[in-house]
Amino acid sequence: MLGTGSRRPFLVASSLAAVASLVFLLWMVLTVGGTRLTDAVDDVGELVAALVAAALCGFAASRSGSHRKSWVLIGASSAIWAVGEAIWTYYDLIRGVQVPFPSAADVFFVGAIIPMVAGLVLFPQSSSRAAHRVQGILDGCIIATALLFASWATILHPIYRSHQGGVLKQVLTLTYPMSDVVMLSVVVILISRAGLHRRTSLGLVMAGVVAFAVADSSFAYLTEVNNYGIGNFLDTGWVAGFLLIGLGALWQVTVPAQETVRQETSAMSLVAPYAPVLVVLAVTAISLMRGSHIDRVAWVMALALVVLVLLREALRLWDQGFVARLRPPRPDSDKFLVGR
């Protein structure tokens, strides 16, 4: 039985997850046993990975105190996604037909987004001050807007311009990569404000979200160009992503924390929101140099980014002044000199 206070369960689980992801990747690339068997391994592998993540998040919720709600919601998200994958598997393997897009599976794939984001947002923060929480929300909005700008300029806008399929298909095609951007933004902010122990757990979750982003973006693009086939090696992103989230949950409850929570603001928390802004500037510069046109949606995102940055700086300056007013005045040493 797993318990807290030992790294061994986590190390064993990490080794198994690495081997499983590598075997899955090689199977997709080499098409071992033919396309039919590879297709079955693809579908069942993703389903099992999601169920493993749900189980490990449930285990973490049962052993965690302040993190219980977060792991419950993340585990629920993994379970909902698994239902969608089970429907996909039913279409593909049992009925033997091409899975339509959109389909009933997409209802659960999209439905899994909300509890995942909510679970991430509810992760406890080291500071309970309202100003810090508002600043955290602004930081997440800055990162999300910057990453959405980069995604729109490079992937989402070309997909949108193709105008293939109905409105629902277009919305779903854009929803998957955009939701990954939002989740990644939230995780980056949480990591920048967490201690080392929670930072490791959240780092594993972030790696899982990055893997989701790769798989979702490739699925959106290949589906749009009608080139999504059996045994796509990029599907490894979903398998590895869920296993990484499960490892994050396992780390939380099996590896003991050996540090006290630090209340001061770290340099990482100050710098993290502005790193994606550099991405926006780089993408804009490259687009202009290549003669590309910056469309209206991109300009709206850029304007929103400027407003969010100004609000964040105004809040930070106000908070610094507020804290300075609360500090007791330093005693004047001359008042404590006793006459001789």
Helices and strands as residue ranges (DSSP letters): H 8-30, H 35-63, H 68-89, I 90-94, H 104-111, H 113-121, H 130-151, I 152-156, H 157-162, H 167-192, H 196-224, G 233-235, H 236-254, H 267-271, G 272-274, H 275-289, H 296-326, G 333-336
